[in-house]
Amino acid sequence: MTQSTTHQRGTRGVVPVLAFAGIVVAVMQTLLVPVIKDLPTLLSTTPSNATWVMTATLLAGAVSTPIMGRLGDLYGKRRMLLTSLAVMVVGSLICGFTDDLVVMIVGRALQGFAMGAIPLGIGLMRDGLPREKLGSAMALMSSSIGVGGGLALPIAALTAQHADWHMLFFGAAGLGVISMLLTVLFVPESTVRAQGTFDVLGAIGLSAGLVLFLLPITKGSDWGWTSGMTLGLFGAAAVVLVLWGVMELRLKAPLVDLRTTARRPVLFTNLASIMVGVAFYAISLVLPQLLQLPASTGYGLDQSMVVAGLCVAPLGLTMMFTAPVYARLSAKYGPKVTLILGMLIIAIGYGAGLGLMSAAWQTIIIAVVVGAGIGLAYSSLPALIIGAVDPSETGAANGLNTLMRSIGTSVSSAVIGMVLANTADHVGGVAIPTMTGFRTSFLIATGAVALGLVFALFLPSARRSAKTQLRASSEEDANLRAATEALAGFHGRVLSPAGAPVARAKVTLIDRRGRQAGSALTDEGGRYALAVPGDGSYVLAATAAGHAPLASAAAHRGDESAVEVDLLLPGGSDVLA
């Protein structure tokens, strides 16, 4: 049965520590971007083989996010967060001590495994933070994937330019160790648990399907999009994922609850996430190349590797500073509106970018505007997911959403890489990207955002429905009192520590499988009424602003029409009953 968080202690420091962990693991995605063109020489291999050093991290990250999210729901989110970071540290050390291609690929895959830390951090925040702090905290955690990627570019470029490139990995290992120590010291474990066991076959099936799908996306340009290898892998991915879906639907405790995923709020949030992922990666691919191209091309900005990284860094910084802005906007208008606003700002940034590519300062403007939009969009996603799933499914649901963003960045890398390659000028056997390719890439990103806007418009207006509930009239209060007399279920009052009624508290009914069976808001007199889907044991969870949450066991028998259960909320610093 689902348990509730048993402590609220030590929340000071939780948000920055978890956000730091998210930034650290996101750094792994762009750590080698400044030296990517030199990898064939550094590893004594061909350019085609060298790309596996980047591909391995991407594939491992995509596979680990939903799996680690589910493991966190089952066995503890902090425990799985520490596991993710430990694997990343091991991978970083392996890379730091080798120049062998195969060993490097293994180490990079272990580094990518840590991407599951982001949905785990979001889950820990939901389980342990008071409601008034949750919006901005989740926004910062969700944006950390972009913040880390943006900040890594100038730092990695400076390191690679002035030191042995292996120092990049030793630095990553050091950051991982620091993150683990801070997590142990400041982040309490959540006791929210999902019921059931880990779906091993589901994990294997999903991993196989994702690898078969993402591999041709990342290598399609090298193999040829119409080659037998590419088409064969896409076909195999379709077969494996369909069979995996059929199996998941038949399990009582699946790795991914596909029925929940098919709900409109979850489905369209995930579809919009893919489009935001496409838009995010486009700017990371275009601006560094434009900045470093020589001025002799007629459009290159002739900047050093370090300066190029510094010009792109505002992308991540703006995303980080957008989190508190998102919290205010979301509290007033809801996460759906902030998602739409964020995507509109991204579209404006890319649209303006079509004419702002002639000076380094102009690229900074593009990075700031697009970063603000992506920050708002990324910040909205976990709130939309969390509002649509049961607390026991938070880790798995956010892991799947993070996976959707990774798929978006993978598609963006493949499509924009193909566009830049097909529009390049070949001078002395060297392919040089053209302004036509850069502008086409920006148009693709704009188109992806437009499609994401369409998906976002299909999301339900949760904020509107919440307002409708909060504005219950006195006549509705009277109806609620009358309903408790005949309703077959639970009714009672939610009270403060002093015994005063708590109005507009949320009471959630959780069944024996750990799933939400109903919810209600209390009226002005603190009263609630909840119908039960069937007889048996339940948990009544109550939450209200200014109070620690409460969980109380209750049972309903067939010979009872209604069971009265009063819920006494502890104070803001107390523990659960």
Steps between C-alpha positions, in 0.01 A plus 500: 500500500621851430654670797527875545803711569594462863700811550531857387828566676800634326321648199742791508772410255300226327416711194853629421653158568258318268530772236880471520470125446284562195750747358788258562339212312389731217862608454575148374294565186715791374828426680683400181339744256807731496730211401259299284680588176831382652370167635614290199857618557485476878365143488693386192185402314278603209250789524212252465620289793573807710133603492421197718659689789209746482236247396569268795422775752180590322375140481588422863326816619185420303484145636577589863246779557176294509670203665659699782177692547309176558771361730481823698124465539547145628815512713573863582575800281803625695650150493466483121628858462818406687529186287474706181767742616730216609475335159579834337812543716622151406441574133686831524803335661503227233506768228763703682753216495461376142567587136345176374180546297308201638584577863412865440159401360432285809593788731286747307202264518540486879512880506174518307337262747482787748226682304245317715599737781282780362159328528611353834577850627159625387338210685694576819388860481136403463519259793692719743441869434210715623258588224587871491863419411431221255433701184829688479696198627371264231550772240866531594548122504332456163707780348825354635529281191538815292695697759765229529525458126541874445748565779714200406591645161722794605651313798577192291639718222732684741618172652558332164686801366744535790531149650500131412153405376484219757461768766144539378422153637685545826311826555171318430590230752579765761167673441324164535666425833412847633140452389480163677635644826257793489210262429589283800529804726200706395244286316275274711363182348136500397283224640244522220507156340323336211358154549626199304833373374740621232397395150827347375358380166343840447833672563677269254230548238493879533881520493518286186228699329660836585845391382356363175312827446762755605798326340389558138398856592848582625689302234264542205712770339803269501315186389259665259134561583380249242763236573400150603662548842304818578163377375550159658569648843196729477285200409643291783438789742135516396452126554677495837318805636159370391564163666632680808184714515274194478693337784490812718123529465459149641714554811370615838821688581650605162817699452292769326127527560391549139143570601617795706732605216204501261307750711463830318704712745792253500489416129498857370756615758738229379437586133568868572817395686639339185450824308665710772793257496537551123502878546747492791767303317481698176659809650775291661592358160486821298644785706837343601575414137398843372715672763812294424488510120769727351404845376631405155176306441315830488270415791719327761564700819861382547485445877707264713360183656482668842328816374249290307420312819458823695260637237281189528522483882213752551271230365549296819524798735172644377330164547621494861378852579164429336395254775370760751325688218330176398382441858318835509346460156395142564344587836290765329421343163590130526776290338312462170512876442868520593579215261323682217671829591839330509456350154386835360819662636710221345334564164571875532864427582552276200305734273718792607806278462438469128621860469736520799805299397749766394672575835589316821282729714200406286549130579489589870158663448375187325633283783332714768158510329496132406633408846217692668243319288651157555530572872127574524408200286725253682383633837136436409544135403545334844209698645274380219614139546476503879152651485382205289652196676486336840783589746623139488561536124687832512848360431398277209275766343766771516760251378286437193458874448876552521534219246267690265728803520799277425322361195440859390868590530594180314265579214628858496862384483424263213282733292707815545823307454363371169389850394838654579681218319283520187528879475875518576762633260796270441833684491815295473313189607367672814122550547420854615147573625322780315271778611221327307545194720500708819181683405329179391587351839339795676189459282482131598518596868225758448283239328553257788392765750190576292404132510569497873260793540227297333560214743496742796163641396349152547606492865215542750491829686573365846523850639146578388358185655688572823351848514155356443550273799636777718204724422241255631192690610320475832228301321763244394625487859149416611475232234825349626366481855187328376697259284703373795184358653442259211838463332648151523860583585690727737408840636614720781695818565858619458613687810802708600714408807280740702184319384388773257351391164735528201321622186615405152727222622547218249407149613621217277375142520770238427409134447691189605696501172636844573287675239281805535134395530354847544560849638302792636544850642357584841225761530503810721431282802789266422265220390570250224322198348653226285331203336685168500532278190467186715533367852845458650793686653594852392724790595361852534770760426432864587704802394451872566711814479690568821474143627703184462310233305314222682428137413244293690400137445128427468281206404152468350277194545206388296252555783593868535346783301757756607799511734585821685872577521626834633853595395711709739777673304836547675672836503739607226805351673335187633519150360218292360270301718 
